[in-house]
C-alpha cells in the first residue's frame, strides 16, 4: 500500500534556513545542508526547499545547496521559490532536485506548467497553490455545504489574484502538473491545524497527489490532514524545526492510528 | 579489463542522483553517452525519468539501443531504473503506442483510474524469490516510486518484486544479470543504496 509522506520544509533565504535555531545538537542549525542530512537520517520521506527571498543571487545559492544536499541525502528533493522559466527549472533539476515547485510564475504564465511537463515530465512539476479563505456573507450560496471559497494568492501570499483555488487546482492538473503543494494562507504559521475543508475540496477535486501545508502545530493536525483532508502527504516546518516533535514521533503517532507510514 | 561502472548519459534528469548514490558507495562511476565505453564497462546503470518514447529517441540518437541489447544478450550486469525498465519491453501505451527494445516480452500499461496518478511515494516491494540483490533488505521494504505506467511481462518467472497500487504490479524484474526496477533506488534511502551495493558487489566480482 502506498504510504503517506511526511515532508519537512526548509525555508531558505541567502543560503540560511530561516527557522530551526533550536537544534542545539547540530553544529550549525541554520545550514540547510546539515539540517537536510539530519532530517534524512530521522526518516523524512521527502524534503522541500523554498527560497523565500527568491532573488537571482538566492537562486544561485540554492543551486549550490541542492548540489551539496543531493550528495548525501537519498530521498526526493523539491525546490521552489522564484523559478520563472524552463531554464530555471533545468538548472535546479540538473543540480540534483527531483521536482521543481512553481507558484507565482504558474499564475502569470500557465503555459510554463505545460512546457515544464513536456520537457521534464509531469512528475517533476509541482504547482504550489497559496489559498486564502473567504467566508460567504450570510445567506449567499445557502444550502451548498461549504461555507467558504478560496482565492489564489501569489508573491508569497501578498497578492490576491481573484482566481478560485479549486478551479485553479483542476486547471493546473489539466495543464500538466504532477502534484500540488497546497498552502492555506490563513492557517500558515498559526499552528492551529491545516484548513481541512480546503485540503479535502482540492484533494477530491483532482487526480494527482496533494501535499497539505500550513498550520501544523501538533501531531493530531497531521492525522487530520491525511484522514479528514484526504491529503497524500503533509508538509510541516516549525513543529520539526523547533523540535516540538521529531519525524520519528510523528511517524509512530500516525502508524499507531492506522495510517500507512514508511518506517525504517 | 578495468572494473569500470558506467552510467548511461542520454540527458535523463536524474542522472546526478544516480551518480551521487554510486559515489556514496565509494565507487567512481563513468558517466557516458558513448556506446563503446558502455560496452567496455564491468557494470552498467541505465537511469530513467520522464517519457518512454523520448527515452527511446534519445538512446537511438546515441546508438545506445544496440549496446543495451548486446549487454542483455551477453548476460552482462545491467541495472535499469524506472523508464529504463519500461523501454526493455515490447512496447508502451504511453502517448499512443510506441515500440520499445523488446528484450523482455510484454507491454507497458497505464495505471488504472481510481487512485491518484502519478503513483508518487513510498510503497512496499514484495520479494518473489531470494536473490543476492535483496541481501540485507527486508521483504516488503518501502521504495520510492514515481510513475504513471507499469510493466506487464509475459514471462512471470522474471518478476522479482511486486507492488500493490490499484493493481498488483510487477515492480522489479531479474533476468540473468539484468536487474530492473520501477522504483528509484537512488531516492529510496538506505535500502536503495543497499540494493545498488549488492548489484555492484556481484557485478564487479565476476570473472
Interface residues (C-beta under 8 A of the other chain):
Chain A: X1 X2 X3 X4 X5 X40 X45 X70 X71 X72 X74 X75 X76 X93 X94 X95 X96 X98 X120 X121 X122 X123 X124 X178 X179 X207 X208 X209 X232 X233 X262 X264
Chain B: X13 X14 X16 X17 X20 X21 X23 X24 X49 X50 X51 X113 X115 X116 X117 X118 X119 X120 X121 X122 X123 X124 X138 X141 X142 X144 X145 X146 X147 X148 X164 X165 X186 X187 X188 X189 X190 X192 X193
